[in-house]
Amino acid sequence: MKKTIRSAISLLLTAATVFTLGACTKNGNSSGTTVTIGSKDSTENLLVAEVYALALKDNGFHVNRKFKINSTLIHSALTSGQIDLYPEYTSTGLLAVLKLPLITDPQNVYNTVKVDYLKQFNLVWLNYSPANDSQCLVITQAASAKYNIRTISDLQKGASQIRFASQDPFDQRSDGMPALTVAYGPFHFKSEQTYDNGLKYQILANDKADVTVAYATEGQLSDTSKFLVLEDDKHVWPPYNLAPVVRKQVLDKNAKIATVLNKVSALINTKTMTQLNAKVDVNKQNYEDVAKTFYDSIKSKVHA
């Protein structure tokens, strides 16, 4: 009889434990849950993915990192379940993955990828961050002050005084100079030479050109005493806002992932992202160290 009673109690306790664990998982308790985070092989993607990893680990998740995945392969790594989430750009999702027409309104881009990714791939876009790595034109502060140029409209009007450092793809690509010409009119630069992308900031710093093509979160642009990003006042270029893309099966079992990563995204704007990139690409710091220092600065705001 005693054995029967003890067995019954043991079964009841086991059932209660299983029920409790099941309830915790369903309600997003992270204890014991492993999340595999991926990243592309760029400085920015590595930094953001590492911040995601630190935030989730700090909130009770076990984290497995699969970083430096080729950008052409990372979407399939996610859909095949090799990774559970990674940081993506809204217009990359729109144009490169979904193959849809260009949209320039950030919220419309986000709404489109959010709906279509869920429908086509069973993937969820969490909230996008203010950080926008859009294509841009950069002018030296000296030329901006001298010729009163702060927008691309200003540049078009004053182009005859400006030396333009171009790049081969930009002159021919449909979203490069052809798109600017349609929106702003022709740019009759004082001079125009084509340089390798890796030399562009050296060219500006050495006063061999006044304006060049860039991306808005490049680390060199953190030096605002030297460079100014021209406002795209006619909104030619699409937004490239960062956001976590997560497999829905993982999110359904661990709702806390969304809570944590949405808090992280809200704290990463373009200026912050540019400064983080600069620490790695300009100051040659290790991206893990940079990510850790940044996460420590926002840690109190990220606990779910």
FENGI-V829068 format. One record per residue. RES is the residue in three letters. PHI is phi in whole degrees, -180 to 180 (* if undefined). OMEGA is omega in whole degrees, 0 to 359 (NA if undefined). D_LAST is the distance of its C-alpha to the last C-alpha in Angstrom with 2 decimals. Layout:
BEGIN
RES | PHI | OMEGA | D_LAST
RES | PHI | OMEGA | D_LAST
END
This chain:
BEGIN
MET | * | 181 | 47.91
LYS | -62 | 178 | 45.58
LYS | -62 | 181 | 44.49
THR | -64 | 180 | 43.84
ILE | -64 | 180 | 41.75
ARG | -63 | 180 | 39.73
SER | -65 | 180 | 39.18
ALA | -64 | 179 | 38.08
ILE | -62 | 180 | 35.59
SER | -61 | 179 | 34.27
LEU | -64 | 180 | 33.88
LEU | -64 | 179 | 32.07
LEU | -64 | 178 | 29.62
THR | -62 | 180 | 29.08
ALA | -62 | 180 | 28.55
ALA | -64 | 180 | 26.05
THR | -65 | 179 | 24.11
VAL | -60 | 179 | 24.23
PHE | -60 | 181 | 23.18
THR | -64 | 179 | 20.17
LEU | -64 | 178 | 19.07
GLY | -63 | 180 | 19.78
ALA | -64 | 180 | 17.78
CYS | -64 | 180 | 14.69
THR | -64 | 181 | 15.20
LYS | -62 | 182 | 15.88
ASN | -88 | 172 | 12.80
GLY | 92 | 175 | 10.56
ASN | -67 | 189 | 10.41
SER | -91 | 186 | 10.51
SER | -58 | 177 | 13.10
GLY | 82 | 182 | 16.23
THR | -87 | 177 | 15.34
THR | -102 | 178 | 16.96
VAL | -119 | 178 | 16.21
THR | -98 | 183 | 19.14
ILE | -105 | 177 | 18.58
GLY | -107 | 172 | 21.71
SER | -152 | 170 | 23.08
LYS | -75 | 185 | 26.37
ASP | -99 | 176 | 28.82
SER | -109 | 179 | 28.40
THR | -54 | 184 | 27.04
GLU | -61 | 181 | 24.53
ASN | -66 | 177 | 23.15
LEU | -63 | 180 | 23.01
LEU | -60 | 184 | 21.13
VAL | -68 | 178 | 18.43
ALA | -62 | 179 | 18.17
GLU | -68 | 176 | 17.91
VAL | -64 | 175 | 15.04
TYR | -56 | 183 | 13.23
ALA | -61 | 180 | 14.35
LEU | -64 | 181 | 13.26
ALA | -67 | 181 | 9.66
LEU | -69 | 177 | 9.57
LYS | -62 | 180 | 11.73
ASP | -66 | 179 | 9.77
ASN | -103 | 169 | 6.94
GLY | 101 | 180 | 10.01
PHE | -87 | 165 | 11.87
HIS | -85 | 185 | 15.51
VAL | -119 | 174 | 16.47
ASN | -114 | 183 | 19.97
ARG | -100 | 170 | 21.21
LYS | -127 | 188 | 24.09
PHE | -98 | 177 | 24.75
LYS | 62 | 174 | 27.84
ILE | -83 | 178 | 28.64
ASN | -56 | 186 | 31.44
SER | -62 | 179 | 30.32
THR | -80 | 184 | 32.84
LEU | -111 | 191 | 31.43
ILE | -69 | 178 | 27.67
HIS | -63 | 179 | 27.48
SER | -70 | 175 | 29.61
ALA | -63 | 178 | 27.52
LEU | -74 | 183 | 24.56
THR | -67 | 180 | 26.71
SER | -86 | 178 | 28.40
GLY | 86 | 176 | 25.25
GLN | -68 | 173 | 25.94
ILE | -130 | 181 | 22.48
ASP | -100 | 180 | 19.37
LEU | -165 | 173 | 18.26
TYR | -162 | 177 | 19.44
PRO | -82 | 180 | 19.54
GLU | -128 | 179 | 22.38
TYR | -103 | 187 | 24.28
THR | -58 | 182 | 24.85
SER | -77 | 170 | 28.62
THR | -65 | 176 | 28.92
GLY | -61 | 182 | 27.57
LEU | -67 | 190 | 29.97
LEU | -90 | 186 | 33.05
ALA | -85 | 183 | 32.95
VAL | -93 | 183 | 31.27
LEU | -82 | 180 | 32.14
LYS | 59 | 180 | 35.38
LEU | -98 | 180 | 35.15
PRO | -64 | 180 | 36.88
LEU | -61 | 174 | 35.44
ILE | -129 | 183 | 33.35
THR | -105 | 178 | 32.70
ASP | -82 | 185 | 30.30
PRO | -57 | 182 | 26.68
GLN | -69 | 178 | 25.30
ASN | -67 | 176 | 28.17
VAL | -61 | 181 | 27.63
TYR | -61 | 180 | 23.97
ASN | -59 | 181 | 24.94
THR | -67 | 182 | 27.73
VAL | -68 | 180 | 25.89
LYS | -61 | 181 | 23.04
VAL | -69 | 187 | 25.72
ASP | -73 | 177 | 28.08
TYR | -65 | 179 | 25.74
LEU | -66 | 182 | 24.50
LYS | -70 | 186 | 28.14
GLN | -87 | 190 | 29.74
PHE | -122 | 186 | 27.33
ASN | 58 | 178 | 24.62
LEU | -115 | 183 | 22.07
VAL | -115 | 170 | 19.17
TRP | -88 | 172 | 18.67
LEU | -79 | 184 | 15.17
ASN | -58 | 178 | 15.32
TYR | -87 | 181 | 17.85
SER | -87 | 175 | 17.70
PRO | -67 | 181 | 20.49
ALA | -63 | 185 | 21.93
ASN | -129 | 181 | 25.20
ASP | -95 | 181 | 27.49
SER | -73 | 170 | 30.40
GLN | -61 | 182 | 34.02
CYS | -157 | 170 | 35.68
LEU | -112 | 182 | 38.81
VAL | -118 | 178 | 38.85
ILE | -119 | 174 | 41.63
THR | -69 | 179 | 42.64
GLN | -61 | 180 | 42.18
ALA | -63 | 180 | 45.93
ALA | -70 | 178 | 46.90
SER | -60 | 180 | 44.42
ALA | -70 | 184 | 46.01
LYS | -66 | 186 | 49.55
TYR | -110 | 178 | 49.50
ASN | 56 | 181 | 46.91
ILE | -116 | 179 | 44.68
ARG | -131 | 178 | 41.00
THR | -127 | 178 | 40.61
ILE | -71 | 173 | 41.98
SER | -62 | 176 | 44.47
ASP | -60 | 181 | 45.70
LEU | -63 | 180 | 46.05
GLN | -62 | 181 | 48.10
LYS | -70 | 183 | 50.43
GLY | -104 | 187 | 50.88
ALA | -59 | 184 | 50.88
SER | -64 | 179 | 54.52
GLN | -102 | 192 | 53.56
ILE | -111 | 174 | 50.65
ARG | -95 | 187 | 50.72
PHE | -105 | 175 | 48.22
ALA | -97 | 185 | 46.81
SER | -98 | 175 | 46.06
GLN | -136 | 186 | 45.01
ASP | -51 | 183 | 46.84
PRO | -64 | 186 | 44.20
PHE | -64 | 183 | 43.41
ASP | -70 | 183 | 47.00
GLN | -103 | 187 | 47.33
ARG | -65 | 186 | 43.89
SER | -61 | 180 | 43.56
ASP | -95 | 177 | 40.34
GLY | -101 | 182 | 41.96
MET | -59 | 176 | 45.07
PRO | -56 | 179 | 46.49
ALA | -67 | 178 | 43.49
LEU | -64 | 181 | 43.75
THR | -64 | 178 | 47.48
VAL | -62 | 185 | 47.11
ALA | -81 | 189 | 44.72
TYR | -107 | 188 | 46.18
GLY | 101 | 183 | 49.72
PRO | -68 | 177 | 51.43
PHE | -109 | 180 | 50.56
HIS | -98 | 185 | 53.83
PHE | -71 | 175 | 52.64
LYS | -59 | 174 | 55.05
SER | -153 | 179 | 54.35
GLU | -145 | 177 | 52.04
GLN | -129 | 181 | 51.58
THR | -99 | 181 | 49.34
TYR | -128 | 172 | 47.41
ASP | -66 | 183 | 45.12
ASN | -55 | 183 | 41.45
GLY | -69 | 182 | 40.92
LEU | -101 | 193 | 43.55
LYS | -60 | 182 | 42.46
TYR | -74 | 175 | 40.98
GLN | -65 | 179 | 43.94
ILE | -62 | 179 | 46.26
LEU | -66 | 183 | 44.75
ALA | -64 | 180 | 44.69
ASN | -90 | 176 | 48.33
ASP | 59 | 174 | 49.39
LYS | -98 | 177 | 50.60
ALA | -159 | 182 | 48.59
ASP | -110 | 186 | 46.70
VAL | -136 | 175 | 44.19
THR | -146 | 180 | 42.43
VAL | -94 | 181 | 39.93
ALA | -153 | 171 | 36.35
TYR | -120 | 199 | 32.70
ALA | -66 | 180 | 30.62
THR | -110 | 177 | 28.10
GLU | -61 | 187 | 30.77
GLY | -58 | 181 | 30.49
GLN | -62 | 182 | 33.98
LEU | -75 | 175 | 33.07
SER | -69 | 178 | 31.02
ASP | -86 | 184 | 34.49
THR | -74 | 175 | 35.01
SER | -76 | 181 | 38.23
LYS | -108 | 190 | 39.81
PHE | -128 | 177 | 38.22
LEU | -133 | 174 | 37.23
VAL | -81 | 181 | 35.62
LEU | -73 | 178 | 37.85
GLU | -69 | 174 | 36.35
ASP | -82 | 192 | 36.92
ASP | -72 | 175 | 38.17
LYS | -108 | 171 | 39.45
HIS | 54 | 179 | 36.27
VAL | -78 | 189 | 37.98
TRP | -93 | 180 | 35.15
PRO | -73 | 179 | 32.17
PRO | -81 | 176 | 28.59
TYR | -121 | 179 | 26.69
ASN | -81 | 180 | 23.08
LEU | -81 | 175 | 20.53
ALA | -156 | 173 | 17.99
PRO | -76 | 172 | 16.47
VAL | -111 | 191 | 18.75
VAL | -129 | 174 | 17.62
ARG | -65 | 185 | 19.87
LYS | -63 | 180 | 19.41
GLN | -59 | 180 | 20.19
VAL | -71 | 182 | 17.24
LEU | -67 | 179 | 14.81
ASP | -62 | 181 | 16.48
LYS | -88 | 186 | 15.79
ASN | -138 | 183 | 12.19
ALA | -62 | 181 | 10.51
LYS | -64 | 178 | 7.03
ILE | -56 | 181 | 8.94
ALA | -64 | 181 | 9.48
THR | -59 | 182 | 6.17
VAL | -67 | 187 | 5.63
LEU | -71 | 175 | 9.37
ASN | -65 | 177 | 10.02
LYS | -68 | 177 | 8.44
VAL | -63 | 183 | 10.67
SER | -58 | 182 | 13.54
ALA | -63 | 185 | 13.71
LEU | -102 | 180 | 14.49
ILE | -115 | 176 | 17.29
ASN | -106 | 184 | 20.57
THR | -62 | 180 | 24.10
LYS | -63 | 180 | 25.08
THR | -62 | 181 | 22.16
MET | -63 | 179 | 22.76
THR | -63 | 180 | 26.47
GLN | -66 | 178 | 26.08
LEU | -66 | 177 | 24.04
ASN | -60 | 181 | 26.70
ALA | -63 | 181 | 29.39
LYS | -63 | 179 | 28.27
VAL | -87 | 189 | 28.76
ASP | -81 | 181 | 31.68
VAL | -99 | 183 | 33.58
ASN | -89 | 174 | 32.82
LYS | 63 | 174 | 32.62
GLN | -82 | 178 | 29.54
ASN | -73 | 184 | 27.72
TYR | -64 | 178 | 24.83
GLU | -64 | 180 | 22.66
ASP | -67 | 179 | 23.34
VAL | -64 | 179 | 22.70
ALA | -63 | 181 | 19.32
LYS | -65 | 179 | 18.37
THR | -62 | 179 | 19.67
PHE | -66 | 180 | 17.82
TYR | -61 | 178 | 14.42
ASP | -58 | 181 | 15.23
SER | -74 | 181 | 16.00
ILE | -114 | 188 | 12.65
LYS | -51 | 184 | 10.48
SER | -66 | 182 | 9.80
LYS | -96 | 189 | 8.56
VAL | -109 | 180 | 6.16
HIS | -65 | 182 | 3.78
ALA | -83 | NA | 0.00
END
